[in-house]
Amino acid sequence: MSIKTTINYSPNFYPKKRAKKEIIYLVIHYTGMKNEKAALSRLTKIQSQVSSHYLIKKDGEIILLVPDLYIAWHAGFSSWKKKRFLNTSSIGIELTNPGHEFNYKKFSKKQINSLIKLSKFLIKKYKINRKNILGHSDISPERKKDPGEKFPWEYLSKKSIGVWHNLNKNKLINLRLKKCNNFEKKKFLINLYKFGYPKKSIKKMKFEKYNRFIIKAFQRRFRKDLINGIIDQECLLISKNLI
């Protein structure tokens, strides 16, 4: 199996190759730029000091920016479970999308179809666990929102890309906005830590403020209809199901 790509190499990577076995994560991003031309320019411009391994355009074209065995600069300050600075252990995939700052839009069907093909290829090649398919906001919740609430995590999970809960939607809606007591709130956060969300920010930040970021990151992925940073019974049940 091979994937058709267009080559447009970025200079933004570490020159030393890594071993194939070191690649254990896929990290999904959106570009957060006004248009595709600007996005590609930024990812290939040495002054930006930013890159990813792949870029998927709206028409589904896959651009190879950095070969897999080199470390691209896409994750930055990041953490998941006991791993920190995930650049070293991940492959980064960018999808062109203006993002929250520039009129955030749905991802195109062609983009998602190409992402599925590429992800399946990489998962097989590097034996990546589906639990290790992550969004940038999962690993850097205090800094990032991408790929955001319009990214189809549930649909991708049906293709064995990433994970999703198996709870009844009507049951969940009935639990929405129902308050949790302090014990339940602590249990929810413990569940998030067990799932993989980082316990604390790499930057200095008050505990309560940081927790609000990881709650929103969780909601952006698993409860996208309401992203308010407040733990309720719906969030608690989803967190229990995921672990």
N, C-alpha and C positions, 0 to 999 in steps of 0.2 A: 504493500500500500504506500502511495506517495501523495503529497499534497502539492497542487500547482500554486506557485508563488511568483510574485514579481520581486526582483532584488533591488533594494535601494538602501545600501549599507549606511548605518549611523557610525560616527566615530566615538560615540559615547558608551564605552564598555571597558572592562578591565582586560588587559592583553593576555593574562594567564588563563589557560583553559582549566575547566573543572572536570572531575570525573562524572561519567554518566549517572552513577548511583547517587551523586549529590543532589540531583534534581528530584525533588519530592512534592513541589507545589506548582499549581497554575494560579496566577493572580490576574484577575480581569479588571480592566480599567476603561473609563471613557476618556477621550482626549480633552474635553472641556475647552475647546477652541471654537471660534466663530465659524470656521469652515475647514474643509479637508486640506486645502493647500497650506493654510497656516499651521495645522496640526503636523503635517508631514515635514514642513520646514523646521519646526521646533524640535521634532524628534531626531532630525538629522543634522542639526546645527551644533557645532562643537561648543559654542558659547552658552547654549542652554543647559548643558550638562545633564540632559534627560534623554532617555531612550526606552525602548522595550524590544522584545524579540520580534514581535509581529504587530502589524497594524491592519485592521480590517475596515475597508471603506464601505460606504453606504450601498454600493453596487455589488458588494460581496468579494471584491478583489482583496486578496491576501498579500500583503507586502512584508517580505523578510527584511528586517532592519539589523538584527544582530543574530548570528548563528547560535544555536541552542547551548553549545558547550562554553560559550563566553558569558560573563556576568554583565547583564544590561543594567542600566540605572533607572529602575522603574518603581521600586518599592520604597526606597528611602528609609526613614526611621519607621520601623515596623516590628511587629511581634505577633506570634501565634503559638499557643501552648508554651513550650520551653525554648522555642526558636526565636532569635532576634535578628534584625537586619536581614530580611528574607530575600534580598537580592541574590545572595550566595546560593540559595537552595531552591530558586523558583524560575519559572519562565513567565514573562509578562506579555499579556495580549491586550492591546489597545483597540477599542472600537471608536470610530469617529462619531462624535456626538457633541453638540455645544455645551451640554452639561447644565447644572443648576444656575450657573452664572449667566448663561447666554440662551435662555429659552429652551430648557431641557426637553428633548423629544423622545418618542418611542424609537427603539432600534428597528432597523428595517428587517424584513423577512430574509432578504439576501445576506445581510450581515450575520444574522443568527444561524442560518443554514451553513454558512462558511465557518462560523465559530464551532458549530457541532462537529463538522468534518475535521477541522484542525485539532480540536480538543481530543477527539477520539484517537486521532493519529498520535498525539503526544502522550496521552494516557497509556496507550499500548506500548509505545516505544520506551517510555521511562517508568512504566509500572506505577503510575501515580494513583493513589487511593482517592476515590471519589470524595471523601471527606476533606481532602486537601485541595479542592477547587474553591478558591476564595475570591472575594471582592477586595478592592483596595481599602474600602471602608471597614472591612472586617479586621484587617491587620494594622490599620492606622486610623482608628475611629475618631481620635481627637483632631485629625487633620483633614480627612478625606470623606467624600460622600459617594464616590463612584464605585461601581457602575450605577448605583442609584435604584430607586424604587420602581423604575420602568424596565429594569432588566429582568428577563423572564426566568428567574431561578427555578420556579415550580416546573415549568415546561422542560427546562434542561435536565432537571432531576429525573424526569421520565425517560430521558435518553442516557441515563447513568452518568450524567455530568453534574457533580455537586449533589447536595442532599436537601431534602425537604421533609416536613412532618407528614404524618398520615392521619390527621385529625379531620373530623367532620366540620365543614365550614359554618353550617348553621349553629352548631354547638359553640363554636368559637365566637361568633357574632353575639350570641347571648351572654358571653362572659366579658365582652368588651366594655371597658370603663368601670367594671366592678372592682372595687378597691381591694388592695392587698394589705394585710397587717405587716408590721415590721419584720416578723419572723419570715413571712412569705416573700417579702422583698429581698431579704438576705438570701433565702433559698434560690430565688431567681438569679441573683448575681453569681452565686456559687455554681449554678447550672451553666451559666455563660462561660465561667472560667473553665469548667470541666470540658465544655464543648471546644474551647480554644481561644476565646476572646482574651486579650491581654488584661492582666489584673490592674496594671497601672500604666500611666503614660510615661514614655521615656523623658518627656519634658516635665518640668516641675509644674504641677497643677493640683488644685485642691481635689480631694477624693470625691466629694459630692458632684463637683463639676465634671470630672472625668467620667464618673458613672453615668451621667446623663448622656455623654457622647456614646458610650458603648450600648446603652439602651436604645438610642436612636439608630445606631448601626445595625443592631439586631432587628429592630422594627423595619428599617429600610429594606432588609432582606426577607424577613419572615412574616411581617405584619404591615405590608406597604400601604394599606388603606388609611392608617392613622399613625403618623410619626410624631409623637408628642413628648418623648423622653420620660414618660410616666409608666411605671410598672402596674399592670392590672392583671386580672385573673386570666384573661386571654393570653397575655404574654407568658405568664407563669406556666400555663398548661403546655404551650408550644415548647418552652424551654425544657420541660420535663420529658416531652416526647422526643426531642432531638438527642438527648443523652441516653 
